[in-house]
Amino acid sequence: MRILFVAAEVAPIAKVGGMGDVVGALPKVLRRMGHDVRIFMPYYGFVPDKIDVPEEPIWSGNAMFESFSIYEAVLPGSDVPLYLLNHPTFNNRNIYGGEDEDWRFTFFANGAAEFAWNYWKPEIIHCHDWHTGMIPVWMKQSPDISTVFTIHNLAYQGPWRWRLDQMTWCPWYMQGHNTMAAALQFSDRVTVVSPTYANQIRTPEYGETLEGLLSFISGKTEGILNGIDTESYNPETDKYISHNFTADTLDLRRKNKIAVQEEVGLQVSTNTFLMSMVTRLVDQKGIDLLIQVIDRFLSYTDSQFILLGTGDRYYETQMWQLASRYRGRMSCQLLYNEALSRRLYAGSDAFLMPSRFEPCGISQMLSMRYGCVPIVRRTGGLVDTVSHHDPMNQAGTGYCFDRYEPLDFYTSMVRAYEGFHYKDYWRALQQRGMRQNFSWDKSAVEYIRVYRDLLGLPPEESPSSQSDEVVATGVG
Ligand SMILES: Nc1ncnc2c1ncn2[C@@H]1O[C@H](COP(=O)(O)OP(=O)(O)O[C@H]2O[C@H](CO)[C@@H](O)[C@H](O)[C@H]2O)[C@@H](O)[C@H]1O
């Protein structure tokens, strides 16, 4: 099958959060499974710092009364062709934000449609989040190109209809309120990045005002759990961490703890409970809950906490102030740093993820992969990936709480803190997390099933289409 992935983020070239992880990993796996998968993304100003891009474009086109050119490169560490849409609007060094964000990504989506019509024609365009939402609208006119739209984050829905009318001069094509709604209506299939979140978004609590539409299209919607790039994120080979280790050599892991404590200026102590968080600092991630409990937790215990993240100014300031009160015990790194994130996964004892909502969550899987025990709120994909620690039955991979309440989060942290002091149980807990299979292979099979179904092909005979504990799909 010929499949074009279109997205605003592609790891390791352009990543802000988990969508970049998905688009940087899934095409590699699908290609290995024999499909001609290619990626289309913006040519951001920083791309040449990350990869080699040929000087000459391969194609030029027009969209929304502007011309653009396409450069072809390769996704690092793979043979996946990467098409880069070049236009001055993407010269800015930030992926998101700015006054022209609505125009920029609407133009990007329209450029991708032009590319698919005129240069490389795929059978399926796999679109990711609102930035690509206009593609399914356009492709409705092209019965020979089908569309799959994946919701990574319903909280961001793109420009509203009146603005789209203004920008594209085509008022007739959509009924939806905004780009995300249009994509949901017009795409042939909709996937959501975890089965639990796929069900949750049909309720007012999680639907972000689109719950009616999402219930209406439940017949073409399903949840397919994300995986992680287990080659890149492998504690046995990761070049960014100071000491490589496996589930069988966990003793080596403590050296990473020392290294990261030194790196961010905490008191070095392997017996101290070290928690961390790597996150966008936004409401979704439960930062308000964290702010309500972390001060007390640090003052009642001898534990340590490292935060790595950027986002809302208010949260950045609050966290910064807290860190200044706990010198040597709390560190606040207000930056985006891929290498440090890996060292935190590899060196911390526990990873905090008290999300208000979580479509899937990549960070908790990365933390388990590196032997860092997740403490999570049981919502969305966190339900599907983390199970509560049950020492009596030697089961579970983390600490879970249900209600979005500071006391519940606090209690989970206390339990983890206590658990950490029972070394054998803790080690077994770490090992269970590390031995989970979060590889993309299984989810990729689910996507192939969706693609084949869309093209009217019979399901592939594949042993991996058997279900297992990690990949579950919830067909609407
Ligand atoms: N300051 C920083 N420095 C370095 N690395 C940082 C960082 N801040 C975040 N990251 C990295 O970004 C990724 C975060 O991914 P998540 O899936 O956990 O959340 P996100 O909300 O961004 O993704 C959205 O899309 C994904 C993909 O579908 C869903 O899993 C998720 O629920 C949804 O909210 C991780 O790889 C993490 O290490």
The ligand as an SDF file (V2000), in Angstrom:
LIG
                    3D

 38 41  0  0  0  0  0  0  0  0999 V2000
   10.7580   19.5950   27.8370 N   0  0  0  0  0  0  0  0  0  0  0  0
   10.9070   18.4590   27.1820 C   0  0  0  0  0  0  0  0  0  0  0  0
   12.1410   18.0550   26.8220 N   0  0  0  0  0  0  0  0  0  0  0  0
   12.3080   16.8820   26.1510 C   0  0  0  0  0  0  0  0  0  0  0  0
   11.3040   16.0540   25.8120 N   0  0  0  0  0  0  0  0  0  0  0  0
   10.0550   16.4200   26.1480 C   0  0  0  0  0  0  0  0  0  0  0  0
    9.7940   17.6250   26.8480 C   0  0  0  0  0  0  0  0  0  0  0  0
    8.4660   17.7180   27.0510 N   0  0  0  0  0  0  0  0  0  0  0  0
    7.9210   16.6080   26.5140 C   0  0  0  0  0  0  0  0  0  0  0  0
    8.8800   15.8280   25.9630 N   0  0  0  0  0  0  0  0  0  0  0  0
    8.6980   14.5580   25.2590 C   0  0  0  0  0  0  0  0  0  0  0  0
    7.5120   14.6750   24.4890 O   0  0  0  0  0  0  0  0  0  0  0  0
    6.8030   13.4440   24.5390 C   0  0  0  0  0  0  0  0  0  0  0  0
    5.5010   13.6550   25.2770 C   0  0  0  0  0  0  0  0  0  0  0  0
    4.5960   12.7550   24.7840 O   0  0  0  0  0  0  0  0  0  0  0  0
    3.1880   12.4160   25.4710 P   0  0  0  0  0  0  0  0  0  0  0  0
    2.5200   11.4600   24.5660 O   0  0  0  0  0  0  0  0  0  0  0  0
    3.4240   11.9100   26.8330 O   0  0  0  0  0  0  0  0  0  0  0  0
    2.4050   13.7970   25.5660 O   0  0  0  0  0  0  0  0  0  0  0  0
    1.8430   14.9090   24.5290 P   0  0  0  0  0  0  0  0  0  0  0  0
    0.7570   15.5600   25.2820 O   0  0  0  0  0  0  0  0  0  0  0  0
    2.9350   15.7620   24.0760 O   0  0  0  0  0  0  0  0  0  0  0  0
    1.2700   14.1180   23.2750 O   0  0  0  0  0  0  0  0  0  0  0  0
   -0.0530   14.0530   22.6620 C   0  0  0  0  0  0  0  0  0  0  0  0
    0.0790   13.1210   21.5690 O   0  0  0  0  0  0  0  0  0  0  0  0
    0.5660   11.8690   21.9820 C   0  0  0  0  0  0  0  0  0  0  0  0
    0.7880   11.0320   20.7520 C   0  0  0  0  0  0  0  0  0  0  0  0
   -0.3640   10.4960   20.2440 O   0  0  0  0  0  0  0  0  0  0  0  0
   -0.3530   11.2120   22.9910 C   0  0  0  0  0  0  0  0  0  0  0  0
    0.2820   10.0500   23.4700 O   0  0  0  0  0  0  0  0  0  0  0  0
   -0.6360   12.1630   24.1520 C   0  0  0  0  0  0  0  0  0  0  0  0
   -1.5730   11.6090   25.0490 O   0  0  0  0  0  0  0  0  0  0  0  0
   -1.1160   13.4920   23.5970 C   0  0  0  0  0  0  0  0  0  0  0  0
   -1.4130   14.4170   24.6370 O   0  0  0  0  0  0  0  0  0  0  0  0
    7.7030   12.4530   25.2480 C   0  0  0  0  0  0  0  0  0  0  0  0
    8.5330   11.8330   24.3010 O   0  0  0  0  0  0  0  0  0  0  0  0
    8.5220   13.3560   26.1620 C   0  0  0  0  0  0  0  0  0  0  0  0
    9.7390   12.7770   26.5300 O   0  0  0  0  0  0  0  0  0  0  0  0
  1  2  1  0
  2  3  1  0
  2  7  2  0
  3  4  2  0
  4  5  1  0
  5  6  2  0
  6  7  1  0
  6 10  1  0
  7  8  1  0
  8  9  2  0
  9 10  1  0
 10 11  1  0
 11 12  1  0
 11 37  1  0
 12 13  1  0
 13 14  1  0
 13 35  1  0
 14 15  1  0
 15 16  1  0
 16 17  2  0
 16 18  1  0
 16 19  1  0
 19 20  1  0
 20 21  2  0
 20 22  1  0
 20 23  1  0
 23 24  1  0
 24 25  1  0
 24 33  1  0
 25 26  1  0
 26 27  1  0
 26 29  1  0
 27 28  1  0
 29 30  1  0
 29 31  1  0
 31 32  1  0
 31 33  1  0
 33 34  1  0
 35 36  1  0
 35 37  1  0
 37 38  1  0
M  END
$$$$
